[in-house]
């Protein structure tokens, strides 16, 4: 599989950095400090939201809007909503009742700083704020109601029991058990892949994509979503804990259903590489505008954290 050249890595770092700054700025404007008896929840939400994430889902939303001719700035509320949902899921994943992790992105997890009750509520707060962001008046003014409603539905389905939550349930129930490949694939496609696909689709729809473009980008999102989770699995086996900002080897200790555990590292990497190549090839019809999406797809394989 083609690797990213140093020149392309530099372009991608610049692209990601600039979009991350846009997302962070909008999130900071939205999450201003609260006062009063419940002010602690504001600190707890911000602790996890601004802990240094890559903002991959918001960037995919913006890049997908751009590739079909839309303006990145116009989809920022939805891009930020996607990050809120992702962050809430991490807070809940880290809880003692789930993965019981002490570190996330190199910093103490929410429940280690604020206690389990406040961490749980911080996740609830972020999930709810996501839908307030998607009801932003600027989005309502710029988009036809059916399009905006479709985007909200896509995000809700990807985040809920038919998507991320459903995948997490299957992951929990499979822990420590011998499962077959369809179950592992189900977990990966739902637990991680669903929200990445929704990020791509939401940007495309708000950017004015045609039905054919939506179909192509949906398949791109599905493939890189699965590849991303496989990458997480691989990094847990051979990644550097200090670079990743969290402990490695936890999947094996907990008996998690992963691609490397079921198929071995070599086979998992082969499948991941094929998914990325197919995702990149599917974007040929978009010309040069698709370069960010292509670079992001290849970055998924080469990332170290």
N, C-alpha and C positions, 0 to 999 in steps of 0.2 A: 504494500500500500504506500502511496506517495506520502512523504513526510513534509511538514512545513519547513520551508527555507527560512533562514534567519531574517531575510527581508520581509517575508510574509508574517513571521512571528512578531516582528516590530510593528507592522501595520495593524495586526490584530490587537496587540497590546494597546496601541494608541486608540483604536476604535472602541475597545471595551472600556478603557479608562474614561474616555469622553462620555460614553453613554452612562456609565456608572455614576459619573458626576451629576448628570442630569437627573437620574433617578434618585440619588441621595439628596439632592437639593429639594426635589419635590416632596420626598418623604419627610425631610426635616421641617418643611413648611407645614405639612399636614399634622405632624406629631409634635406640636408645640407643648412645652411642659404644662402639666395640670396643677391646679391648686386645690386645697381643701382636703377633706378626709380620705379621698381615694387617690390622692396625688401619686402614691407609690406605684400604682398600676402603669402610669406614664413612664416612670423610670424603668420598670420591668420590661415593658414592651420595647423601649428604646435600647436597653441593654442587649437584647438579642437582635433587634433589627439593624443596629449599627455596629455589629461585631466584626464587620469586614467581609461580608459575603461577595461573591463574584457578580451577583445580579444577572445571572445567565437567563433566567426566565423573562425578566423585563427587557433585556437586550434582544432576545429572540422576538418578542412582541414588536419592538420598534423596528428591527431589521426586516421583519415580514411585512410590516406596513410600508416600509420604504421600497421593498422589492416590487411591489405592485403599484407604485406611484404615489403612495400616501406620505403624509408628513409625520416624522417620528414624534415631534412635540405633541401632536394631536392625540396620540394614544398613551401619553404618559400616565393619566389616571389609572387606566387598566394595567399598564406595566407595573405601576406601584402596587396595585391590588394583588397582582400575581406574587410579588415579593412578600407581601404581608401573609398570604396564604402559605407560602413556602416556609417562612420563618415560624409561623404558628405550628406547622407540622414538626419542625425541628425541636421546638420547645417541648412538645408533647412526646416526641420520640425519645428525648433524653431523660424523661421522668423515670423514677425508680420502678414504676409499674410497667414500663416498656423496656428501653435499652439500658437504663440506669447509667448514663454517661456523666462523667465529671467535667469533661472539656468539650467545647465546641468552638472551632475556629481559633484554637489556642487560648481561649478564655473560659473561666468557670461557667458552667451551664446555668440556666436561669434558676432552677430549683436549688442549686448550691449557693446562690447569692441571696435569693428572696424567699426561699422555702417552697415546698410543693404546692401549697394552696395558691399563692400569688403567681407562681409559674403557670399553673393550670389556667388561671384567670387571664394572664397575659396572652396566652395562646388564644383563648376565647375572644379576647378583645381585638387581637390582630385579625382573626378570621372575620369578625363582624365589621371592622373598619374597612376590610377589602370591599365589601359590598356597598359601603358608603362612598368609597372612592369611585366605584363603577357607576354610581348614580350622580356623579359630578355634573353640575349644570352645563359645563363646557362640552361634555360628551353628548348630552341631550340636545344641545343646540346644533351640534355639528353632524349628528348622525340620525338617519331615519330610525324611528322607534323599533321596527321589526329587526333591523340589523343589531342595534344595541341589545335588545332582548335576547337575540340569538347568541350574542357574545356572552352575556351573563349566564345564560343557560349552559353553554359549553363549559365555562369555567366552573359553575356549580356542579355539573355532572362529573367533571374531571377531579374535583376536590373531594366529593362526597363518597357515599357508599358504592356508587358505580365506578369509582375511579380510585383516587389515592387512599381513602379510608378503607375501601374494600380490599385493596392490595395489602394494606397494613394488617387487616384482620387475617387474611390468608397467610401472611408472613408470621404473625404471632402463633397461629394455630399449627404451622408447619415446623416451628422451632423444635429442634431435637428429634425430629422424625425423619424417616426415609421417605422422600417424595419423588414423583416422577417428573419428567421434563415439562409436560403441560402445566403443572402447578407452579414450577419455578418461573416459567415464561409468563404465566398469569400474574404472579406477584410483581415481576419486573415491569410489565406493561401497565399495570394499574398503580402500583405504589409510587413509581417515579415517572414512567413514560406518559401517563395520562395528562399530567400538568404541563409537561414540556410540549406535548402536542397542542394542548389548549392555548399555550402561550403563542405558538406559531399561528394557529388558526385565528385567535382573537385579533392579532395585529393585521393579518391579511384581510379579514372582514371589515375592520374599521378603516383600513387603507383603501377600500374600494375594489377588492379582488373580484374577478369573474368567477363563475362556478368552476370552470376548468382550473383556474389558478388555486382556488381553495382546495380542490381535490389533490392537486400536485403537492401543495405545501402541507396538507394534512398528512400525506404519506411520508414526506420529508420529516415532519415532526415526530411521527410514530417511530421511524427508524432511529433517529438520533436520541429519542427518549429511551428506547431500549438499550442503545449503545452506551448511553450515559450511566445507566444503572450497572451494566456489565463492567464499565470502567471503575465504578465505586467498589464492586466486588473484587476486581483485580488489585486495586490500590490497597484494600484491606489485607491482601495477602502479601504483596511485595512493595507497598508504599512506605514512605518514611514518616513516622509518627510526628516528628518535630515539624516537618514541612507541612503536613496535613493539619496540624493543630488539634489532633485527637488520637486516641490510642488505636493501634492497628491489631489485627488478629482476633478481633472480637467476634467476627462472624463464625469462625471455626470453633471458638470456645463455647458459643451459644448454640451451635448446631444449626446455623441459619441455612435456609434453602437458597443457594447461589449458583451461578453458572460454573465458577471454578470448582466448587465442591462436588457438583454433579458430573461435570464434563471434563474437568481438568483445566489448568491455566492455558495450555496451548490451544485447545479447542475453543475455549471462551474468547481468546484473542482473535482467532480466525473468524468467528461469528461476528464479533464486534467490528472487525475490519471490513467485512462484507457489507454490514449494515451501513457503515459510513460511506463506502464507495457508492452504494446504491442511492443513498440520500444525496450525495454530491452530484451524481449523474442525473438525477431527476430534475435538477435546477438549470440544465443547459439552456432551456428556452427563455430564461430570464436575462441572459447576457451578463454584462459586467455588473449589473445591479445586484446580482446574487453572490458576489464575492464574499461579503461578510458572512452570509449563511454557510457558504462552503468552508470558509476558514474556521468558523465555529464548529462545524461538524468534525473537521480534522483535529481541532484542538481537544475535542472530547477524548480522543485516543491518547493524545500526547500529554495531557494535563498531569500534574504531580499532586494535586490536592483538590 
